[in-house]
Amino acid sequence: MSSYAFVNRVPDGQPEALRQLGAELCGAKRADLEDSMRRYGWTTASAWMQTSTEADEYIAYFDATGDFRESYVRFANSTDPFDVWYQRQLAQALDIDFNIPMPEDAVELLYEARDETASEHARPQAVSGPVRSEATGMVRELAAELSGPRRSDAQEFQRRYGLTHEALFLQRRGREEILIQYAEVADPERFFYEWPRSEHPFDRWRQQMLREITGVDYTEIVGPLPELVFHDEVRASVFAP
């Protein structure tokens, strides 16, 4: 299983078109979407709209049974009627050119932790934000600490908040670098409100690291989380030979 996420800036006037696209994918086009996901080995596909005073961003997340980049190339070159329709909608709404290959180093998965035994139904949530120009090294330090010396603390953090899946991605977009945080948790609103305000030593360390990486004090964010535009899952068992 591989995970992939990316962020696209939303052109002016397009947020509503993306919401309408999400409604079609969750409604009239859902069966076509799931057939397409099976063709490319995508077990999860989700997207959010993140609004801010500077620009709206479209965050997409995928779980794939194989290499996502390879499956994306096949999708971009597909002549299947649904795929062509989907490409056209995304091209119009996000100004994406599917003829331009995805750069190999555009997105890097830095950290991921899953609780395969968790039975509680969790909801997906993603947030993104720019990385301060001098803080790229700190992003890698955060990921290395979570995977290494602080791994037991990170696992206990997941248990305390009911996280079943967490991932950190670093995306390069021109001269910009973007940190994408992905989580699956029963109550995303509660999680993203509580942990930045926690006095637990590990939580305070994590708060400080993210504050230095992004320049954002998460305790000052009072607005809604990015809006889920669509989400679909296809059971991994359907891909078994």
Secondary structure, 3 states (H helix, E strand, C coil): CEEEEEEEEECCCCHHHHHHHHHHHHCCCHHHHHHHHHHHCEEEEEEEEECCCCCEEEEEEEEECCCHHHHHHHHHCCCCHHHHHHHHHHHHHHCCCCCCCCCCCCEEEEEEEECCCCCCCCEEEEEEEECCCCCHHHHHHHHHHHHCCCHHHHHHHHHHHCEEEEEEEEEEECCEEEEEEEEEECCHHHHHHHHHHCCCHHHHHHHHHHHHHHCCCHHHCCCCCCEEEEEEECCHHHHCC
